[in-house]
Each structure stands twice: as structure tokens, then as C-alpha cells.
Amino acid sequence: MLWSDRTIRETAMKIHVDPDKCEGHSRCYALAPELVDVDDFGNAYELTDGVVPDGLEEKAQLIVDNCPEFAITIVED
């Protein structure tokens, strides 16, 4: 059975960084620069619209678990 692009997108893992909670500790960037970047103040934002590429799901969970402000969440899209 082949998966359509629609099926893949419906089951894709995504992360979201809440800019109101992020205080610029940059732990997420240190742990997973493939998933987030930081601005000049150290505040994080998602790369690739938050879509977590295959194989980086554990890193996504790692940055969620290590954010002291609970600013990062995982969303099943």
C-alpha cells in the first residue's frame, strides 16, 4: 500500500514554540538545531513550519522535556 502525501501530512509530528513563554534559554537550539533556530535575543522558533523530519522524533521530545519554561509542545498534525 502506498501512502499519499495527504496521509503522511495527517500523521506528521510537529513542534510548536510558544513565543509568549520562551525566555531565550536556547537549550532547545543546543540540543536540536535541526528543529529550531533562535533570534538575536535567544528566543526560539520552529524550522520547517514545525514539521519534525523522520528520525528526529526523539530530539523533538528531548527539547520538549528540557525547556524550563514549557514553551515547546509536540502536536500531531
MARBA-3410 file (N, C-alpha, C, O; in Angstrom, 1 decimal):
77
0.8,-1.2,0.0,0.0,0.0,0.0,0.9,1.2,0.0,1.8,1.4,0.8 ~ 0.6,2.2,-0.9,1.3,3.4,-1.0,0.6,4.5,-0.2,-0.6,4.6,-0.2 ~ 1.4,5.3,0.5,0.8,6.4,1.3,0.8,7.6,0.4,1.8,8.0,-0.3 ~ -0.3,8.3,0.4,-0.4,9.6,-0.3,0.3,10.7,0.5,0.5,10.5,1.7 ~ 0.6,11.8,-0.1,1.1,12.9,0.6,0.1,13.4,1.7,0.6,13.8,2.8
-1.1,13.3,1.5,-2.1,13.7,2.4,-2.1,12.8,3.7,-2.1,13.3,4.8 ~ -1.9,11.5,3.5,-1.8,10.6,4.6,-0.6,10.9,5.5,-0.6,10.9,6.7 ~ 0.5,11.2,4.8,1.8,11.5,5.5,1.6,12.7,6.4,2.0,12.8,7.5 ~ 1.1,13.8,5.8,0.9,15.0,6.5,-0.1,14.9,7.7,0.1,15.6,8.7 ~ -1.1,14.1,7.5,-2.0,13.9,8.6,-1.4,13.2,9.9,-1.9,13.4,11.0
-0.3,12.5,9.7,0.3,11.8,10.8,1.7,12.4,11.1,2.4,11.8,12.0 ~ 2.0,13.5,10.6,3.3,14.1,10.8,3.4,14.7,12.2,2.4,15.2,12.7 ~ 4.6,14.5,12.8,4.8,15.1,14.1,5.3,16.5,13.9,6.1,16.8,13.0 ~ 4.7,17.4,14.7,5.1,18.8,14.6,5.5,19.3,16.0,4.9,18.8,17.0 ~ 6.3,20.3,16.1,6.6,21.0,17.3,6.1,22.5,17.2,5.9,23.0,16.1
5.8,23.1,18.3,5.4,24.5,18.4,6.1,25.1,19.5,6.1,24.6,20.6 ~ 6.7,26.3,19.2,7.3,27.1,20.3,6.4,28.3,20.6,6.0,29.1,19.7 ~ 5.9,28.4,21.8,5.1,29.5,22.2,6.0,30.7,22.5,6.7,30.7,23.5 ~ 5.9,31.7,21.7,6.8,32.9,21.8,6.5,33.6,23.1,7.4,34.4,23.6 ~ 5.3,33.5,23.7,5.0,34.2,24.9,5.6,33.5,26.1,5.8,34.2,27.2
5.9,32.3,26.0,6.5,31.5,27.1,8.1,31.4,27.0,8.8,31.4,28.0 ~ 8.6,31.5,25.8,10.0,31.3,25.6,10.8,32.5,26.2,10.4,33.7,25.9 ~ 11.8,32.2,27.0,12.6,33.3,27.6,14.0,33.3,27.2,14.9,33.9,27.8 ~ 14.3,32.6,26.1,15.6,32.7,25.5,16.7,31.9,26.1,17.9,32.3,26.0 ~ 16.4,30.8,26.8,17.5,30.0,27.4,18.3,29.2,26.3,19.5,28.9,26.5
17.7,29.0,25.2,18.4,28.4,24.0,18.8,26.9,24.2,19.6,26.4,23.5 ~ 18.3,26.3,25.2,18.6,24.8,25.4,18.1,24.0,24.2,18.8,23.1,23.8 ~ 16.9,24.4,23.7,16.4,23.6,22.5,17.3,23.7,21.3,17.6,22.7,20.6 ~ 17.9,24.9,21.1,18.8,25.1,20.0,20.1,24.3,20.2,20.6,23.7,19.3 ~ 20.6,24.3,21.4,21.8,23.5,21.7,21.6,22.0,21.5,22.5,21.3,21.1
20.4,21.5,21.8,20.0,20.1,21.7,19.6,19.7,20.3,19.8,18.6,19.9 ~ 18.9,20.6,19.6,18.3,20.2,18.3,18.3,21.3,17.3,17.2,21.8,17.0 ~ 19.5,21.8,16.8,19.5,22.9,15.9,18.8,22.5,14.5,18.6,23.4,13.7 ~ 18.5,21.2,14.3,17.8,20.8,13.1,16.3,21.2,13.2,15.7,21.2,12.2 ~ 15.8,21.4,14.4,14.4,21.6,14.6,14.0,23.1,14.9,12.9,23.5,14.6
15.0,23.8,15.6,14.7,25.2,16.0,15.9,26.1,15.7,17.0,25.6,15.6 ~ 15.6,27.3,15.6,16.6,28.3,15.5,16.3,29.4,16.5,15.2,29.3,17.1 ~ 17.2,30.3,16.8,16.9,31.4,17.8,17.2,32.7,17.1,18.0,32.9,16.2 ~ 16.5,33.7,17.6,16.7,35.1,17.1,17.8,35.7,17.9,18.5,35.1,18.7 ~ 18.1,37.0,17.7,19.2,37.7,18.3,19.1,37.8,19.8,20.1,38.0,20.5
17.9,37.5,20.4,17.7,37.5,21.8,17.7,36.1,22.4,17.5,36.0,23.6 ~ 17.9,35.1,21.6,17.9,33.7,22.1,16.5,33.1,22.1,16.4,31.9,22.5 ~ 15.5,33.8,21.6,14.2,33.2,21.6,14.0,32.3,20.4,14.4,32.6,19.3 ~ 13.5,31.1,20.7,13.4,30.0,19.7,12.2,30.2,18.8,11.2,30.8,19.2 ~ 12.4,29.6,17.6,11.2,29.5,16.7,11.5,28.2,15.9,12.6,27.8,15.7
10.4,27.6,15.4,10.4,26.4,14.7,11.0,26.5,13.3,10.8,27.6,12.6 ~ 11.7,25.5,12.8,12.1,25.5,11.5,11.1,24.6,10.7,10.4,23.8,11.3 ~ 11.1,24.7,9.4,10.3,23.9,8.5,8.8,23.8,9.0,8.2,22.8,9.0 ~ 8.3,25.0,9.4,6.9,25.1,9.9,6.6,24.1,11.0,5.4,23.8,11.2 ~ 7.6,23.7,11.8,7.4,22.9,12.9,7.4,21.4,12.6,7.4,20.6,13.5
7.4,21.0,11.3,7.4,19.6,10.9,8.7,18.9,11.4,9.8,19.4,11.1 ~ 8.6,17.8,12.1,9.7,17.1,12.6,10.1,16.0,11.5,9.3,15.1,11.3 ~ 11.2,16.1,10.9,11.6,15.2,9.9,11.7,13.8,10.5,12.0,13.6,11.7 ~ 11.5,12.8,9.7,11.7,11.4,10.1,13.0,11.2,10.7,14.1,11.7,10.2 ~ 13.1,10.5,11.8,14.3,10.2,12.5,14.7,11.2,13.6,15.6,11.0,14.4
13.9,12.3,13.7,14.3,13.3,14.7,13.2,13.4,15.8,13.2,14.4,16.5 ~ 12.3,12.4,15.8,11.2,12.4,16.8,11.8,12.4,18.3,11.2,13.1,19.1 ~ 12.9,11.7,18.5,13.4,11.6,19.8,14.0,13.0,20.2,14.0,13.4,21.4 ~ 14.6,13.7,19.3,15.2,15.0,19.5,14.1,16.0,19.9,14.2,16.9,20.7 ~ 12.9,15.8,19.1,11.8,16.7,19.4,11.3,16.5,20.9,11.1,17.5,21.6
11.2,15.3,21.3,10.8,15.0,22.7,11.9,15.5,23.7,11.5,16.0,24.7 ~ 13.1,15.4,23.3,14.2,15.9,24.2,14.1,17.4,24.4,14.3,17.8,25.5 ~ 13.8,18.2,23.4,13.7,19.6,23.6,12.5,20.0,24.3,12.4,21.0,25.1 ~ 11.4,19.2,24.2,10.2,19.5,25.0,10.5,19.2,26.4,10.1,20.0,27.3 ~ 11.1,18.1,26.7,11.5,17.7,28.1,12.5,18.7,28.8,12.5,18.8,30.0
13.3,19.4,28.0,14.3,20.2,28.5,14.1,21.7,28.5,14.9,22.5,28.9 ~ 12.9,22.1,28.1,12.6,23.5,28.1,12.1,23.9,29.5,11.1,23.4,30.0 ~ 12.9,24.8,30.1,12.5,25.2,31.5,11.2,26.0,31.6,10.6,26.1,32.7 ~ 10.8,26.6,30.5,9.6,27.4,30.5,8.3,26.7,29.9,7.3,27.2,29.9 ~ 8.5,25.4,29.6,7.4,24.6,28.9,6.9,25.3,27.7,5.7,25.3,27.5
7.8,25.9,26.9,7.3,26.7,25.8,7.2,25.9,24.5,6.7,26.3,23.5 ~ 7.7,24.6,24.5,7.7,23.8,23.3,6.7,22.6,23.6,6.8,22.0,24.6 ~ 5.9,22.4,22.6,5.0,21.3,22.7,5.0,20.5,21.4,5.4,21.0,20.3 ~ 4.6,19.3,21.5,4.5,18.4,20.3,3.1,18.3,19.9,2.2,18.1,20.7 ~ 2.8,18.5,18.6,1.5,18.5,18.1,1.4,17.4,17.0,2.2,17.5,16.1
0.5,16.6,17.1,0.3,15.6,16.0,-0.6,16.3,14.9,-1.7,16.7,15.2 ~ -0.1,16.5,13.7,-0.8,17.2,12.7,-1.7,16.3,11.9,-2.4,16.7,11.0
END
